[in-house]
């Protein structure tokens, strides 16, 4: 049999943001003839999760030599294999950027359990299940049985045990080479330099309720009322309407709000290079690519002491309550020399290598190669 056809089938129903970045990083290490990609634009997430399996089942050629199938968990893998049983011979690898079992909803009745159920079925249909953090993996596994227990009639048991043996944690490979490094220069600032500059805060997250924009606005307004000197950039992607929490924020903060809205890449990089502190207020985060990118550029990270953040950042960078966040920022804005000292100590000790594409991509490609070889039909 000829081996000229691609051996790796890559499927991404939500081809944007970190999902697109991951695939771009992986294919840089592959030859063009090794893989074939099928994707849909990053929009209408709920419909992508519902219908993409049917869509891709009609697009993927039936005359193929695929040995590995790699997809994000947005794809309902069990549905795809049911529709295309010829793909069952592939070694099926699923990557979880996030999981729906603990996705925060404003009201319990708003939760659509089908998304979480599809993810469980996807894991059962997969051979290998990769998670971008230990928090993502453990939060998913810990909630498989409680999630299934919502079902009011019969009880489905022992699913965690079946899934857990397939699971691995492999951090998201951040391509730091695409970002400038200002850390050495900021560590060279003098006390006089910092005394002359107000602290520049950056919030670079999706404008959705799970990133908790209300906590950000409350904190900034409190700092403004306390009359400390700072400036802030609120950027990130907005897929839908502007959150109501951002209503009138420009009027409330005045000239302190120096940038508000999505920034194109060149302007975004310039902003990160002028930033001092990058803030997360998230209620839902399984890795946090934007936080690490900003940190690499020289911003000092401040994040909640929950979710994935304790896995990535030292305890000095984490806060437990909204009051603690306000206090930390207030003290840094009021005493920039204290901020400078703590920032320098952080950069002296923080290791970016464990999140670097240079270190991680070879591990992904090794998984691909080992599974190709184990499924060799040539």
HUVEN-V559935 format. One record per run of one state. SS is the DSSP state (~ for helix, > for strand, _ for the rest). FROM is the first residue (numbers start at 1). TO is the last residue. If there is no record, write none. Layout:
BEGIN
ss=<SS;SS>
from=<FROM;FROM>
to=<TO;TO>
END
This chain:
BEGIN
ss=<_;>;_;~;_;~;>;_;~;_;>;_;~;_;~;_;>;_;~;_;~;_;~;_;>;_;~;_;~;_;>;_;>;_;~;_;~;_;~;_;>;_;~;_;~;_;>;_;~;_;~;>;_;~;_;>;_;~;_;>;_;~;_;~;>;_;~;_;~;_;~;>;~;_>
from=<1;8;16;17;28;32;35;42;45;60;68;73;77;84;85;90;91;97;100;103;108;111;113;126;128;132;134;149;159;165;167;170;174;175;176;179;183;187;191;197;199;204;209;212;213;226;230;235;244;247;249;257;261;265;275;277;280;289;297;300;305;309;313;315;318;320;322;335;336;350;353;356;357;375>
to=<7;15;16;27;31;34;41;44;59;67;72;76;83;84;89;90;96;99;102;107;110;112;125;127;131;133;148;158;164;166;169;173;174;175;178;182;186;190;196;198;203;208;211;212;225;229;234;243;246;248;256;260;264;274;276;279;288;296;299;304;308;312;314;317;319;321;334;335;349;352;355;356;374;378>
END
